[in-house]
């Protein structure tokens, strides 16, 4: 199977993905390096293969980014809640030990 190359351009930076072995880590790193206010609808997709569905790939990528960022936000909220719970438990234990 012939190797196809897909270029993903985010905020003027390009990641080249190979169809047989895409460098997803580089793509994820580039996504995470964007400011919170970056509009991922501005992503550009370029492909050598004229038959490649660039718009479909872009839509899937944008949807995946949105889901990924939402999960990161939920994890961050859970982390904060857990930290608050732990702090509360520590204070309760300290209070009981000092009583």
C-alpha positions as CSV (number, residue, x, y, z in Angstrom):
1,X,0.0,0.0,0.0
2,X,1.4,3.4,-1.0
3,X,2.3,5.8,1.8
4,X,0.0,8.9,1.7
5,X,0.9,12.1,3.4
6,X,-1.6,14.4,5.1
7,X,-0.6,17.8,6.3
8,X,-2.4,19.3,9.3
9,X,-1.8,23.0,9.7
10,X,-2.7,24.5,13.1
11,X,-1.9,28.2,13.8
12,X,0.7,28.3,11.0
13,X,2.5,25.2,12.2
14,X,2.4,22.0,10.1
15,X,2.4,18.4,11.2
16,X,2.8,15.8,8.4
17,X,1.0,12.6,9.1
18,X,1.9,9.4,7.1
19,X,-1.1,7.2,6.4
20,X,0.7,4.0,7.5
21,X,2.4,5.5,10.5
22,X,0.9,8.8,11.6
23,X,2.9,10.7,14.3
24,X,-0.1,11.3,16.6
25,X,2.1,12.4,19.5
26,X,3.3,15.4,17.5
27,X,-0.3,16.2,16.5
28,X,-1.5,16.0,20.1
29,X,1.5,18.1,21.3
30,X,0.6,20.8,18.7
31,X,-3.1,20.7,19.7
32,X,-2.2,21.1,23.4
33,X,0.2,23.9,22.8
34,X,-2.6,26.1,21.5
35,X,-4.1,28.8,23.6
36,X,-7.6,28.1,25.0
37,X,-9.1,30.8,22.7
38,X,-7.7,29.2,19.5
39,X,-10.5,28.3,17.1
40,X,-9.8,24.8,15.8
41,X,-12.2,25.4,13.0
42,X,-9.2,27.3,11.4
43,X,-7.3,24.0,11.0
44,X,-6.1,23.4,7.4
45,X,-5.8,19.9,5.9
46,X,-3.7,19.2,2.8
47,X,-3.3,15.9,1.1
48,X,-1.5,14.6,-1.9
49,X,-4.3,12.2,-2.7
50,X,-7.1,14.0,-4.4
51,X,-9.6,11.3,-3.3
52,X,-8.8,11.9,0.4
53,X,-11.8,13.4,2.2
54,X,-10.1,16.5,3.7
55,X,-13.3,18.1,4.9
56,X,-14.4,14.8,6.6
57,X,-11.0,14.3,8.2
58,X,-11.1,17.9,9.5
59,X,-14.6,17.5,11.0
60,X,-13.5,14.3,12.7
61,X,-10.3,16.0,14.0
62,X,-12.2,19.0,15.3
63,X,-14.8,16.8,17.0
64,X,-12.0,14.7,18.6
65,X,-10.2,17.8,19.8
66,X,-13.4,19.1,21.4
67,X,-14.0,15.8,23.1
68,X,-10.4,15.5,24.2
69,X,-10.3,19.1,25.6
70,X,-13.7,18.5,27.4
71,X,-12.3,15.4,29.1
72,X,-9.1,17.3,30.1
73,X,-11.3,20.0,31.7
74,X,-13.4,17.3,33.5
75,X,-10.2,15.7,34.8
76,X,-8.9,19.0,36.0
77,X,-12.2,19.7,37.8
78,X,-12.1,16.3,39.4
79,X,-8.5,16.9,40.4
80,X,-9.4,20.1,42.1
81,X,-12.4,18.5,43.9
82,X,-10.3,15.6,45.0
83,X,-7.6,18.0,46.3
84,X,-10.3,19.9,48.3
85,X,-11.7,16.7,49.7
86,X,-8.2,15.6,50.8
87,X,-7.5,18.9,52.3
88,X,-10.8,18.8,54.2
89,X,-10.0,15.2,55.5
90,X,-6.5,16.3,56.6
91,X,-7.9,19.2,58.6
92,X,-10.5,16.9,60.2
93,X,-7.8,14.4,61.1
94,X,-5.6,17.1,62.5
95,X,-8.5,18.5,64.5
96,X,-9.2,15.1,66.0
97,X,-5.5,14.5,66.8
98,X,-5.3,17.9,68.5
99,X,-8.5,17.3,70.6
